[in-house]
Amino acid sequence: MPSILNPYLNFRGSAREAMDFYRSVFGGEVQRSTFAEYQMAQDPADNDLIMHSQLTSPAGFTLMAADVPAHMDFTQGSSISISLSGDDEAELTGYWEKLVEGGNVIEPLNKAPWGDSFGMAIDRFGVQWLVNIAGTPPEQQG
């Protein structure tokens, strides 16, 4: 099996909701396990939290997430962004439109100086997304 690098997101009590949201954006199936299922909760209040979840989409995307239990430090922030890129304008625009629902658009999805369409947003769970749709570089435009 080849090595794989996947985004892994952490939440404070909203991993289940977030992964259901991402499934509605990208399609596919979500697998999830709670802390109770593996007797890993240090506090009974954490039993129903998501210890691990994984979304695998029809497009081949894999996104993982978990809830951080109360006894562990958690700082929601913007130290990571998830980038979606490709040349299927309809597909990527569809993802963009779903991701920005209830979120905050930082940079609208528009034609960029480098010839692609680019947008940046923070979804309703505080995750920053970059969407880049391949276009024609300026020097190749007629």
Secondary structure, DSSP 8 states (H G I E B T S, - for coil): -------EEEESS-HHHHHHHHHHHH-SEEEEEETGGGT--SSGGGTTSEEEEEEE-TTS-EEEEEE--TTS-----SS-EEEEEES-HHHHHHHHHHHHTTSEEEEEEEE-TTSSEEEEEE-TTS-EEEEEE----GGG--
